[in-house]
Amino acid sequence: MKFKDKAVIVTGAGSGNGRSIALRFMEEGAKVVVADLNLNGANETISLAGEGSTAIAVKADVTNKAEVEAMVAAAVEAFGTLDILVNNAGIVAFTEFLELSEEEWDKVHNVNLKAPFLCSQAAAKAMISNETKGRIVNITSVEAHRIVSSSGHCQPHYNSSKGGLNLLTKAVALELAPYGITVNAVAPGVVETPFTAGGLKNPEVREWVLDRIPVGRIASPFDIANAVLFLASQESEYITGSTVFVDGGWTIH
Ligand SMILES: NC(=O)c1ccc[n+]([C@@H]2O[C@H](COP(=O)([O-])OP(=O)(O)OC[C@H]3O[C@@H](n4cnc5c(N)ncnc54)[C@H](O)[C@@H]3O)[C@@H](O)[C@H]2O)c1
């Protein structure tokens, strides 16, 4: 029970990677705020947890400052403190550059980049006021570091939002280091979640993806969760501003 009684917020925890991250924390004894825009998804995550787990579901749109502050307040009220924040909520939209609307650009940046700013700021204030040597883990992507395209079309807004989150991770790590709070990123490659389900249904896309993964399989959300738990643990105390790639070796090339 590596995280016994640690208070954790996982955003976007009603599905995919966030669900697995929340469940792994519960398995290790943490008390978890399962936060999502979709309250049914958050409740479903809790229903999958083992007996004796401690968790609350919180409906929060992480692009909304007031809802973010209420989410952090809910964690502190329920669990007395906040030790760990995982900025996982994210969206993708496959629109090529010349067709990309301003609305879609803003939506993707609001969820993938502005929300981690709002959540990290609110969480850091709570951690500092409780003198907690906290941990913040951001879920970026290999696409924060390179352009991935099986069709010749990319996702410029997704790339720029995740690239921005990569540098936000480093900037916030620098500012929070004096408080003993570490800030790191996990960059998944391709993971089997509802986010990728549509694309991976196409056998040609699946084959294209598998051809690029040296370990020979697509990631499970638990691969991502295990890296997050390491960066949230005591053992990672000397790691900050870093990215762990969980991509089966994709970015070796
Ligand atoms: N699946 C992959 O292959 C992959 C690869 C690289 C990075 N990622 C990243 O992993 C993270 C999770 O992705 P996933 O694959 O689990 O996706 P998913 O679609 O299965 O889950 C995303 C969750 O975020 C929630 N969410 C969306 N907007 C929100 C908002 N404004 N406020 C609160 N919650 C909101 C959704 O309701 C959903 O439950 C994302 O940041 C994504 O960019 C995923």
The ligand as a Gaussian input file, in Angstrom:
#p B3LYP/6-31G(d) Opt

LIG

0 1
 N       -5.358000       7.135000     -25.698000
 C       -4.192000       7.463000     -26.213000
 O       -3.668000       6.805000     -27.129000
 C       -3.433000       8.648000     -25.677000
 C       -2.153000       8.881000     -26.181000
 C       -1.430000       9.954000     -25.702000
 C       -1.967000      10.779000     -24.736000
 N       -3.226000      10.534000     -24.280000
 C       -3.756000      11.440000     -23.263000
 O       -4.309000      10.715000     -22.189000
 C       -5.336000      11.494000     -21.585000
 C       -6.581000      10.665000     -21.400000
 O       -6.967000      10.173000     -22.663000
 P       -7.899000       8.882000     -22.830000
 O       -7.350000       8.160000     -23.978000
 O       -8.094000       8.220000     -21.539000
 O       -9.259000       9.624000     -23.301000
 P      -10.806000       9.343000     -22.945000
 O      -11.548000      10.092000     -23.977000
 O      -11.051000       7.891000     -22.774000
 O      -10.990000      10.052000     -21.524000
 C      -10.894000      11.432000     -21.357000
 C      -11.759000      11.841000     -20.174000
 O      -11.584000      13.259000     -19.996000
 C      -12.860000      13.797000     -19.693000
 N      -12.899000      15.227000     -20.037000
 C      -12.873000      15.779000     -21.270000
 N      -12.986000      17.126000     -21.176000
 C      -13.088000      17.408000     -19.858000
 C      -13.252000      18.618000     -19.123000
 N      -13.338000      19.807000     -19.748000
 N      -13.310000      18.546000     -17.776000
 C      -13.238000      17.357000     -17.143000
 N      -13.097000      16.161000     -17.774000
 C      -13.034000      16.218000     -19.139000
 C      -13.843000      12.998000     -20.543000
 O      -15.172000      13.101000     -20.036000
 C      -13.256000      11.583000     -20.417000
 O      -13.813000      10.895000     -19.306000
 C       -5.543000      12.716000     -22.476000
 O       -4.855000      13.815000     -21.931000
 C       -4.896000      12.302000     -23.787000
 O       -4.425000      13.402000     -24.532000
 C       -3.980000       9.488000     -24.732000

